[in-house]
Amino acid sequence: MSVPRPLPARPSLEYERKEAKALLRRLRAADPRARLADAQLAIAREYGFASWPRLVRYFTDAERERGPGHDVRPRDHYESFVRSLLVEHAQRRQLAARTLAAYVPRLYRRPASEVFAATVTEEEARLATARRHGFPSWDVLIEQASRPPRRRPDWEREPIEHAGQAIAAADLPALQRVVEAHPELLHPSDADVAMGRSLLRSALAHEMRGAPVRHIVEWLATQGFDVRRDLNAQLCGSMYMQPEHVRRLLDRGADPDAVMPNGSTVLEHALILYWNGAAVDVLVGRARPREALWIAAGLGDVPAVRRFLDPAGKPTAAARRVAPPVGLKRSLPTHPDPGDEELLLEAFFVAMLNGRTAVTEYLASRGLDVNTRLWDSPVLNIAAGNAWPPVVACLLRCGADPDLKGYHPTQSAREIARWRLVNNDRDPGVREVAALLGIDADAVLAEHDARRAPPTIDPALQDALALAADDARRLGQTDVRPDNLLFGLLRAGGIALAFFTRASRMDVERFHADVAERVRPATERLDGPALPLHADAQALVDAAVATAVARRREQVQGLHLLHALTRAERSTAAELLARYGSSAEKLREELEKGM
């Protein structure tokens, strides 16, 4: 077999159609009976596709998919994924077969048995990796991954932060001055928009919280921002979307029936992205759902699901008419041309995402095997890992096996629940799932704590403590006090500095101007003997260790010490936060989420 021609870096169906017409002219010069279908098939086969319709579908999906809605990772991450994909293909892992059948032209829409029988090249694994992560090709992925990472300055505010400050103050002239100095803010990248880093997203967020910034939103609209498009994109949602936020977006003018660039509606995105059936219910109250098995399952509509099944419990032809959103099928590890079992499993999974246990029970009663490992891991493992108590309870009623191991992680649902319990026993859902799986939470935690070694001091925190001593030397002290600990953390930079200055929403520039001498670069250090910790400082370090122990962390980190500093009575940290527009309470609230 000849080696297929590589796909273009940015596939274009329109270009291939023109190429087919050009080839037809050349073919007819030799044979007047040549047809367009002959030219199209020849081009499709050059790329490795079995037919022109398969090329059309592949290219259409590739053009509809956007880039990743997250920061691009370093190249090593994607190279590792390539290696893993090749290994998992050799191990006959189901997810590897589905990934290759979805993205490699010569394997496109082939059954898993044919994919496993084929030899997969590194180039093909790279293409599949790129497409799996939302890029049209490996070249484009590498181009993005090779760009220098965005480095957030420790003290200087970025232009978008200055703009955000003006928006929060409802100060349009100030915003216009920032934009005049940084006109690039009017043209955010697709990645910035996807991550919510845009002027319009900031203004709309403030407006929906009741701030008087409608004039700013209207001005941004005159500068080229599309308010309705941004509202629709927000309405597509994110994990654990809340009903009240959906209502605010709808009331502000988002269109619940909007069709997004990938060809799917806002509601269809919500069914996969919200992970909250209550929020979906708010949306569906104003939308017109299309008819499809997976949509009916996500909405919890058992009668509609029933209509998509034949008397034997198999999906009807109508069940295949509307597929989940292109691009978001990366969240659903399904085959591009799913068989009956997989189509039912896809609907079952969407019902799980939205907590529609009536649908999951119904599908199980019609013959869906709740212990299937068609996706390598049983659905109970997914539910346990995400701490969905009602879904776990439902699956157990339907006969799910809590001791059946999956892949990535290679654990059973019971083992996953134990791991989650040890790492986050404060989540009521985690404890409830553990109880459903027959795990005595208190006994497991006591056993874990009894054999756990004390946490070590993170090297970054050790450096911060050394800088605290340097701060004390510069002040002529003979020991390290609590305020030295704070400035040691700030000089060390990193996440503790980001929390204190940015997560707290203090006036960073004024603060930095006032304390510049005490936050000099970490490289500037005075030689001198080691300084002991004052009793008050030692108590704070001990409190940081206690926090790490209570949270079952292996290391004591800067955030643990910062948390202790904000809890200390009449502390320098609390005083500074209040002086520069924030509060210790506000920072502790953010720290609770970050620790």
C-alpha positions as CSV (number, residue, x, y, z in Angstrom):
1,M,0.0,0.0,0.0
2,S,1.3,3.5,-0.9
3,V,2.0,5.9,2.0
4,P,-0.9,8.4,2.3
5,R,-0.2,12.0,1.5
6,P,-0.1,14.1,4.7
7,L,-3.0,16.4,5.4
8,P,-2.5,20.2,5.0
9,A,-1.6,22.0,8.2
10,R,-4.9,23.8,8.0
11,P,-7.4,21.5,6.2
12,S,-9.8,23.3,3.8
13,L,-12.7,21.5,2.2
14,E,-13.2,24.4,-0.3
15,Y,-9.6,24.0,-1.4
16,E,-10.0,20.2,-1.9
17,R,-13.2,20.8,-4.0
18,K,-11.2,23.1,-6.2
19,E,-8.4,20.5,-6.5
20,A,-11.0,17.8,-7.5
21,K,-12.3,20.0,-10.3
22,A,-8.8,20.8,-11.5
23,L,-8.0,17.0,-11.4
24,L,-11.2,16.3,-13.4
25,R,-10.0,18.7,-16.2
26,R,-6.7,16.7,-16.4
27,L,-8.5,13.4,-16.3
28,R,-10.9,14.4,-19.1
29,A,-8.0,15.5,-21.3
30,A,-7.0,11.8,-21.3
31,D,-10.5,10.3,-21.0
32,P,-13.6,12.4,-21.8
33,R,-15.8,9.9,-19.8
34,A,-14.1,10.8,-16.5
35,R,-16.5,12.0,-13.8
36,L,-16.1,14.4,-10.9
37,A,-16.7,11.5,-8.6
38,D,-13.6,9.8,-10.0
39,A,-11.5,12.9,-9.3
40,Q,-12.9,13.2,-5.8
41,L,-12.3,9.6,-5.0
42,A,-8.7,9.9,-6.2
43,I,-8.0,12.9,-3.9
44,A,-9.7,11.2,-1.0
45,R,-7.6,8.1,-1.4
46,E,-4.4,10.1,-1.7
47,Y,-5.0,11.2,1.9
48,G,-5.9,7.7,2.9
49,F,-9.7,8.1,3.1
50,A,-11.9,5.3,1.9
51,S,-14.3,7.6,0.1
52,W,-14.9,11.3,-0.8
53,P,-17.9,11.5,1.7
54,R,-15.6,10.5,4.5
55,L,-13.1,13.2,3.5
56,V,-15.9,15.7,3.4
57,R,-17.1,14.8,6.9
58,Y,-13.5,14.8,8.3
59,F,-12.7,18.2,6.8
60,T,-16.0,19.7,7.9
61,D,-15.4,18.6,11.5
62,A,-11.8,19.9,11.4
63,E,-13.0,23.3,10.2
64,R,-15.7,23.5,12.8
65,E,-13.5,22.7,15.7
66,R,-11.9,25.7,17.5
67,G,-8.6,25.7,19.2
68,P,-8.3,24.6,22.8
69,G,-10.2,26.6,25.4
70,H,-7.2,26.6,27.7
71,D,-3.6,27.6,27.8
72,V,-1.4,25.6,25.5
73,R,0.9,23.3,27.2
74,P,4.6,22.7,26.6
75,R,5.6,20.5,23.7
76,D,6.7,17.7,26.0
77,H,3.1,17.2,27.1
78,Y,2.0,16.4,23.6
79,E,5.0,14.3,22.8
80,S,4.2,12.2,25.9
81,F,0.6,11.9,24.6
82,V,1.9,10.6,21.3
83,R,4.0,7.9,23.0
84,S,1.1,6.9,25.2
85,L,-1.3,6.6,22.3
86,L,1.1,4.3,20.4
87,V,1.6,2.1,23.5
88,E,-2.2,2.0,24.2
89,H,-2.9,1.1,20.6
90,A,-0.5,-1.8,21.0
91,Q,-2.3,-2.8,24.2
92,R,-5.6,-2.7,22.3
93,R,-7.1,0.0,24.6
94,Q,-10.5,1.1,23.5
95,L,-9.9,4.8,23.8
96,A,-6.8,4.6,21.6
97,A,-8.9,2.9,18.9
98,R,-11.5,5.6,19.1
99,T,-9.0,8.4,19.0
100,L,-7.3,6.9,15.9
101,A,-10.6,6.2,14.2
102,A,-11.7,9.7,14.8
103,Y,-8.6,11.6,13.5
104,V,-6.4,9.4,11.2
105,P,-7.7,9.5,7.6
106,R,-6.9,5.9,6.6
107,L,-8.5,4.7,9.9
108,Y,-11.4,7.2,9.9
109,R,-14.6,5.6,11.1
110,R,-13.1,2.1,11.0
111,P,-14.2,-0.4,13.6
112,A,-11.9,-1.0,16.6
113,S,-10.9,-4.4,15.3
114,E,-9.5,-2.9,12.1
115,V,-7.8,-0.1,13.9
116,F,-6.0,-2.6,16.2
117,A,-5.0,-4.7,13.2
118,A,-3.3,-1.7,11.5
119,T,0.2,-0.5,12.1
120,V,0.1,3.1,13.3
121,T,2.9,5.5,12.5
122,E,4.3,8.2,14.7
123,E,3.1,10.8,12.2
124,E,-0.4,9.4,12.5
125,A,-0.3,9.4,16.3
126,R,0.9,13.0,16.1
127,L,-2.0,14.0,13.9
128,A,-4.4,12.2,16.2
129,T,-2.9,14.0,19.2
130,A,-3.2,17.4,17.6
131,R,-6.8,16.9,16.6
132,R,-7.6,15.4,20.0
133,H,-6.4,18.6,21.6
134,G,-8.3,20.9,19.3
135,F,-5.6,21.7,16.7
136,P,-6.0,21.1,13.0
137,S,-2.5,19.5,12.6
138,W,0.7,18.7,14.5
139,D,2.5,21.6,12.8
140,V,-0.1,24.1,14.1
141,L,0.1,22.5,17.6
142,I,3.9,22.8,17.7
143,E,3.7,26.3,16.4
144,Q,1.5,27.2,19.4
145,A,3.4,25.1,21.9
146,S,6.7,26.6,20.9
147,R,5.7,30.2,21.7
148,P,7.2,31.6,24.8
149,P,4.8,31.1,27.7
150,R,3.0,34.2,28.9
151,R,4.8,35.3,32.1
152,R,2.8,37.3,34.5
153,P,5.0,40.1,36.0
154,D,5.3,39.8,39.8
155,W,4.5,43.5,40.5
156,E,3.5,45.3,37.4
157,R,-0.1,45.1,36.3
158,E,-0.8,43.8,32.9
159,P,-2.8,46.2,30.6
160,I,-5.9,44.0,30.9
161,E,-5.7,44.4,34.7
162,H,-5.6,48.2,34.4
163,A,-8.6,48.0,32.0
164,G,-10.4,45.8,34.5
165,Q,-9.8,48.3,37.3
166,A,-11.3,51.1,35.1
167,I,-14.3,48.9,34.3
168,A,-14.9,48.0,37.9
169,A,-14.9,51.7,38.7
170,A,-17.3,52.4,35.8
171,D,-14.8,54.9,34.6
172,L,-15.0,55.0,30.8
173,P,-12.5,57.8,30.3
174,A,-9.9,55.8,32.3
175,L,-10.7,52.7,30.2
176,Q,-10.3,54.7,27.0
177,R,-6.9,55.9,28.1
178,V,-5.8,52.3,28.8
179,V,-7.0,51.2,25.4
180,E,-5.3,54.2,23.6
181,A,-2.0,53.1,25.2
182,H,-2.7,49.4,24.5
183,P,-4.9,49.1,21.4
184,E,-4.3,45.3,21.2
185,L,-6.9,45.0,24.0
186,L,-9.6,45.6,21.4
187,H,-8.4,42.5,19.5
188,P,-8.1,39.6,22.0
189,S,-7.0,36.3,20.6
190,D,-9.4,33.3,20.4
191,A,-7.5,31.7,23.3
192,D,-8.0,34.9,25.4
193,V,-11.7,35.0,24.6
194,A,-12.1,31.3,25.4
195,M,-10.4,32.0,28.8
196,G,-12.5,35.1,29.5
197,R,-9.6,37.5,29.1
198,S,-11.4,40.3,27.2
199,L,-12.7,43.7,27.9
200,L,-16.2,42.8,27.0
201,R,-16.3,39.7,29.2
202,S,-15.1,41.8,32.2
203,A,-17.6,44.6,31.5
204,L,-20.5,42.1,31.1
205,A,-19.5,40.3,34.3
206,H,-19.6,43.6,36.3
207,E,-22.9,44.6,34.7
208,M,-24.6,41.3,35.6
209,R,-23.4,41.8,39.2
210,G,-25.3,45.1,39.2
211,A,-22.5,47.6,38.5
212,P,-23.5,50.7,36.5
213,V,-21.3,49.9,33.4
214,R,-23.9,49.6,30.6
215,H,-22.3,52.7,29.0
216,I,-18.9,50.8,28.9
217,V,-20.6,47.8,27.3
218,E,-22.2,50.1,24.7
219,W,-18.8,51.8,24.0
220,L,-17.1,48.4,23.5
221,A,-19.8,47.5,21.0
222,T,-18.9,50.6,19.0
223,Q,-15.2,49.3,19.0
224,G,-16.1,46.1,17.3
225,F,-17.0,43.8,20.2
226,D,-20.1,41.6,19.5
227,V,-22.2,41.6,22.7
228,R,-24.7,39.0,21.6
229,R,-22.0,36.6,20.4
230,D,-20.1,36.9,23.7
231,L,-23.3,36.3,25.7
232,N,-24.1,33.2,23.6
233,A,-20.5,31.9,24.1
234,Q,-20.9,32.4,27.9
235,L,-24.3,30.6,27.8
236,C,-22.6,27.6,26.3
237,G,-21.2,27.2,29.7
238,S,-18.5,25.7,31.8
239,M,-18.3,23.0,34.5
240,Y,-20.8,23.4,37.4
241,M,-22.6,26.3,35.8
242,Q,-25.1,27.7,38.2
243,P,-28.8,28.3,37.5
244,E,-28.7,32.0,38.5
245,H,-25.9,32.7,36.1
246,V,-27.9,31.1,33.3
247,R,-30.8,33.3,34.2
248,R,-28.7,36.4,34.2
249,L,-27.3,35.6,30.7
250,L,-30.7,34.9,29.3
251,D,-32.1,38.1,30.8
252,R,-29.3,40.1,29.4
253,G,-30.1,38.9,25.9
254,A,-28.2,35.6,25.2
255,D,-30.0,33.4,22.6
256,P,-30.8,29.9,24.0
257,D,-31.3,28.6,20.4
258,A,-28.2,30.1,18.9
259,V,-26.2,27.8,16.7
260,M,-22.5,28.0,17.4
261,P,-19.6,27.8,14.9
262,N,-19.4,24.0,15.4
263,G,-22.9,23.6,14.2
264,S,-24.4,22.7,17.6
265,T,-26.8,24.8,19.7
266,V,-26.2,26.5,23.0
267,L,-28.3,23.9,24.7
268,E,-26.4,21.1,23.2
269,H,-23.2,22.6,24.6
270,A,-24.8,23.0,28.0
271,L,-25.8,19.3,28.2
272,I,-22.1,18.4,28.1
273,L,-20.4,21.4,29.7
274,Y,-22.6,22.4,32.6
275,W,-22.5,19.2,34.7
276,N,-25.5,20.6,36.4
277,G,-29.0,19.5,35.4
278,A,-30.6,22.3,37.4
279,A,-28.8,24.9,35.3
280,V,-29.7,23.1,32.1
281,D,-33.4,23.1,33.2
282,V,-33.3,26.9,33.3
283,L,-32.0,27.0,29.8
284,V,-34.4,24.4,28.3
285,G,-37.3,26.4,29.7
286,R,-36.6,29.0,27.0
287,A,-35.0,26.8,24.2
288,R,-36.3,24.5,21.6
289,P,-34.3,21.2,21.8
290,R,-33.6,19.3,18.7
291,E,-34.7,15.7,18.6
292,A,-31.9,13.2,19.4
293,L,-31.3,10.3,21.8
294,W,-28.4,11.9,23.7
295,I,-30.3,15.2,24.0
296,A,-33.4,13.5,25.4
297,A,-31.2,11.6,27.8
298,G,-29.5,14.8,29.0
299,L,-32.8,16.4,29.6
300,G,-34.1,13.5,31.6
301,D,-37.0,12.9,29.2
302,V,-37.6,9.1,29.6
303,P,-40.6,9.0,27.2
304,A,-38.5,10.7,24.5
305,V,-35.6,8.3,25.1
306,R,-38.1,5.4,24.8
307,R,-39.1,6.6,21.3
308,F,-35.5,6.4,20.1
309,L,-35.3,2.7,21.0
310,D,-36.8,-0.2,19.0
311,P,-38.7,-3.1,20.8
312,A,-35.3,-4.9,21.3
313,G,-33.8,-1.8,23.1
314,K,-31.6,-0.9,20.1
315,P,-31.3,2.7,18.8
316,T,-33.4,3.6,15.8
317,A,-32.1,5.4,12.8
318,A,-33.6,8.7,14.3
319,A,-31.2,8.3,17.2
320,R,-28.3,9.1,15.0
321,R,-29.6,12.3,13.4
322,V,-28.0,14.9,15.7
323,A,-24.5,14.1,17.1
324,P,-23.0,15.9,20.1
325,P,-21.1,19.1,19.4
326,V,-18.0,18.8,17.2
327,G,-15.0,19.5,19.4
328,L,-16.9,18.7,22.6
329,K,-16.9,15.0,21.5
330,R,-13.4,15.2,23.0
331,S,-15.2,15.1,26.3
332,L,-17.1,12.0,25.1
333,P,-14.7,9.3,24.2
334,T,-16.9,7.9,21.4
335,H,-16.2,6.6,18.0
336,P,-17.1,8.9,15.0
337,D,-19.4,6.2,13.7
338,P,-20.7,4.6,17.0
339,G,-22.3,1.2,17.1
340,D,-25.5,0.6,18.9
341,E,-23.9,-0.1,22.3
342,E,-21.7,3.0,22.1
343,L,-24.6,5.2,21.0
344,L,-26.5,4.0,24.1
345,L,-23.5,4.5,26.3
346,E,-23.1,8.0,24.9
347,A,-26.7,8.9,25.9
348,F,-26.2,7.2,29.3
349,F,-23.1,9.3,30.0
350,V,-24.8,12.6,29.0
351,A,-27.7,11.6,31.4
352,M,-25.0,11.0,34.1
353,L,-23.5,14.4,33.5
354,N,-26.8,16.0,34.2
355,G,-27.9,13.8,37.1
356,R,-30.8,12.2,35.2
357,T,-31.0,9.0,37.1
358,A,-34.4,8.1,35.7
359,V,-32.9,7.9,32.3
360,T,-29.9,5.9,33.4
361,E,-32.1,3.4,35.2
362,Y,-34.4,3.1,32.1
363,L,-31.5,2.5,29.8
364,A,-30.1,-0.1,32.1
365,S,-33.5,-1.8,32.2
366,R,-33.5,-1.9,28.4
367,G,-30.2,-3.9,28.4
368,L,-27.3,-1.4,28.6
369,D,-24.5,-3.1,30.5
370,V,-23.6,-0.8,33.4
371,N,-20.3,-2.7,33.8
372,T,-19.2,-2.3,30.1
373,R,-15.6,-1.3,29.6
374,L,-16.2,0.0,26.1
375,W,-14.5,3.2,27.2
376,D,-11.8,1.3,29.1
377,S,-13.3,2.3,32.5
378,P,-16.8,1.4,33.9
379,V,-19.2,4.3,34.3
380,L,-19.4,3.7,38.1
381,N,-15.7,4.6,38.3
382,I,-16.4,7.9,36.5
383,A,-19.3,8.7,38.9
384,A,-17.2,7.8,41.9
385,G,-14.3,9.9,40.7
386,N,-16.5,12.9,40.3
387,A,-18.3,12.4,43.6
388,W,-21.9,12.2,42.1
389,P,-23.8,10.5,45.0
390,P,-27.2,10.1,43.2
391,V,-25.6,8.7,40.1
392,V,-23.5,6.3,42.2
393,A,-26.5,5.1,44.1
394,C,-28.4,4.6,40.8
395,L,-25.6,2.6,39.2
396,L,-25.3,0.4,42.3
397,R,-29.1,-0.3,42.1
398,C,-28.6,-1.2,38.5
399,G,-25.9,-3.8,39.3
400,A,-22.7,-1.9,38.8
401,D,-19.6,-3.6,40.3
402,P,-17.7,-1.4,42.7
403,D,-14.6,-3.6,42.5
404,L,-14.3,-3.6,38.7
405,K,-11.0,-1.9,37.7
406,G,-10.7,0.6,34.9
407,Y,-7.9,2.2,33.1
408,H,-6.4,5.6,33.8
409,P,-6.7,5.2,36.7
410,T,-6.2,1.4,37.0
411,Q,-8.5,1.3,40.0
412,S,-11.9,0.2,41.0
413,A,-14.7,2.6,42.0
414,R,-14.2,1.7,45.6
415,E,-10.4,2.4,45.3
416,I,-11.1,5.7,43.6
417,A,-13.5,6.7,46.4
418,R,-10.9,5.9,49.0
419,W,-8.3,8.0,47.2
420,R,-10.7,10.9,46.9
421,L,-11.7,10.6,50.6
422,V,-8.1,10.9,51.7
423,N,-7.4,13.9,49.5
424,N,-10.7,15.8,50.1
425,D,-12.8,14.6,53.0
426,R,-14.3,18.0,53.4
427,D,-16.5,17.5,50.3
428,P,-19.8,16.1,51.5
429,G,-20.3,14.4,48.1
430,V,-17.0,12.5,48.6
431,R,-18.1,11.2,51.9
432,E,-21.5,10.3,50.7
433,V,-20.0,8.3,47.7
434,A,-17.7,6.5,50.1
435,A,-20.6,5.5,52.3
436,L,-22.6,4.3,49.3
437,L,-19.6,2.1,48.4
438,G,-19.4,0.6,51.9
439,I,-16.4,2.6,53.0
440,D,-16.1,3.7,56.7
441,A,-14.8,7.2,56.1
442,D,-13.6,7.8,59.6
443,A,-11.8,4.4,59.8
444,V,-10.1,5.0,56.4
445,L,-8.9,8.5,57.4
446,A,-7.7,7.3,60.8
447,E,-5.7,4.5,59.2
448,H,-4.2,6.8,56.7
449,D,-3.3,9.4,59.3
450,A,-1.7,6.8,61.5
451,R,0.8,5.7,58.9
452,R,1.4,9.0,57.2
453,A,4.7,10.7,57.6
454,P,4.8,14.4,58.7
455,P,4.7,16.9,55.8
456,T,8.0,18.3,54.6
457,I,8.7,22.0,54.0
458,D,8.4,22.8,50.3
459,P,11.8,24.1,48.9
460,A,10.0,27.3,47.8
461,L,8.8,27.9,51.3
462,Q,12.3,27.2,52.7
463,D,13.6,29.9,50.3
464,A,10.9,32.3,51.6
465,L,12.0,31.7,55.2
466,A,15.6,32.5,54.2
467,L,14.3,35.7,52.6
468,A,12.4,36.5,55.8
469,A,15.7,36.2,57.7
470,D,17.3,38.5,55.1
471,D,14.5,41.0,55.7
472,A,15.1,40.8,59.5
473,R,18.9,41.4,59.0
474,R,18.2,44.5,56.9
475,L,16.1,45.9,59.7
476,G,18.8,45.2,62.3
477,Q,16.8,42.5,64.1
478,T,18.2,39.6,66.0
479,D,15.3,37.3,65.2
480,V,12.6,36.7,62.5
481,R,9.2,38.3,63.3
482,P,5.8,37.7,61.7
483,D,6.1,40.7,59.4
484,N,9.4,39.3,58.1
485,L,7.7,36.1,57.2
486,L,5.2,38.0,55.1
487,F,7.8,39.9,53.2
488,G,9.9,36.8,52.8
489,L,6.9,35.2,51.0
490,L,6.4,38.3,48.9
491,R,10.0,38.4,47.8
492,A,10.0,34.7,47.0
493,G,7.3,35.5,44.4
494,G,5.2,32.7,42.9
495,I,1.7,31.7,44.0
496,A,1.8,33.3,47.5
497,L,2.6,36.7,46.0
498,A,-0.1,36.2,43.4
499,F,-2.7,35.5,46.1
500,F,-1.7,38.3,48.4
501,T,-1.6,41.0,45.7
502,R,-4.0,39.8,43.0
503,A,-6.4,37.3,44.4
504,S,-7.0,39.8,47.3
505,R,-7.8,42.5,44.7
506,M,-5.7,45.0,46.6
507,D,-4.2,48.1,45.0
508,V,-1.0,46.4,43.9
509,E,0.8,49.4,42.4
510,R,0.3,51.7,45.5
511,F,1.3,48.8,47.8
512,H,4.4,48.1,45.8
513,A,5.4,51.8,45.7
514,D,5.1,52.0,49.5
515,V,7.0,48.8,50.3
516,A,9.5,48.7,47.5
517,E,12.5,48.6,49.8
518,R,11.2,45.5,51.5
519,V,10.3,43.5,48.4
520,R,13.6,44.0,46.6
521,P,14.6,41.1,44.2
522,A,15.2,37.8,45.9
523,T,18.8,37.7,44.5
524,E,19.8,40.7,46.7
525,R,20.7,39.1,50.0
526,L,22.9,40.1,52.9
527,D,25.5,37.7,54.4
528,G,25.1,37.0,58.0
529,P,24.5,34.4,60.7
530,A,21.3,32.4,60.7
531,L,18.6,34.1,62.7
532,P,16.2,32.2,65.0
533,L,12.4,32.6,64.7
534,H,10.7,34.7,67.3
535,A,8.1,32.8,69.3
536,D,5.3,34.5,67.4
537,A,6.9,33.6,64.0
538,Q,7.4,30.1,65.2
539,A,3.8,29.8,66.2
540,L,2.8,30.9,62.6
541,V,5.1,28.3,61.0
542,D,3.6,25.7,63.4
543,A,0.1,26.8,62.3
544,A,1.1,26.4,58.7
545,V,2.3,22.9,59.4
546,A,-1.0,22.1,61.2
547,T,-3.0,23.3,58.2
548,A,-1.0,21.1,55.9
549,V,-1.5,18.1,58.2
550,A,-5.2,18.8,58.5
551,R,-5.5,18.9,54.8
552,R,-3.3,15.8,54.4
553,R,-0.8,17.5,52.2
554,E,2.7,16.0,51.7
555,Q,4.4,19.4,51.9
556,V,3.9,22.6,53.8
557,Q,3.7,25.4,51.2
558,G,3.7,29.2,51.1
559,L,-0.1,29.3,50.9
560,H,-0.3,27.5,54.3
561,L,1.9,30.1,55.9
562,L,0.1,33.0,54.2
563,H,-3.2,31.5,55.6
564,A,-1.7,31.5,59.1
565,L,-0.5,35.1,58.6
566,T,-4.0,36.3,57.7
567,R,-5.5,34.6,60.7
568,A,-3.1,36.1,63.3
569,E,-4.7,38.7,65.5
570,R,-3.6,42.3,64.6
571,S,-1.3,40.9,62.0
572,T,0.8,43.0,59.5
573,A,-0.8,41.0,56.7
574,A,-4.3,42.0,57.8
575,E,-3.3,45.6,58.3
576,L,-1.7,45.9,54.9
577,L,-4.6,44.3,53.1
578,A,-7.1,46.7,54.7
579,R,-4.9,49.7,54.0
580,Y,-4.7,48.9,50.3
581,G,-8.3,48.1,49.5
582,S,-8.8,44.5,50.6
583,S,-9.2,42.5,53.7
584,A,-7.8,39.4,55.5
585,E,-11.3,37.8,55.2
586,K,-11.4,38.2,51.5
587,L,-7.9,36.7,51.0
588,R,-8.7,33.8,53.3
589,E,-11.8,33.0,51.2
590,E,-9.6,32.7,48.2
591,L,-6.9,30.8,50.0
592,E,-9.5,28.2,51.1
593,K,-10.1,27.5,47.5
594,G,-6.5,27.3,46.6
595,M,-5.0,25.2,49.4
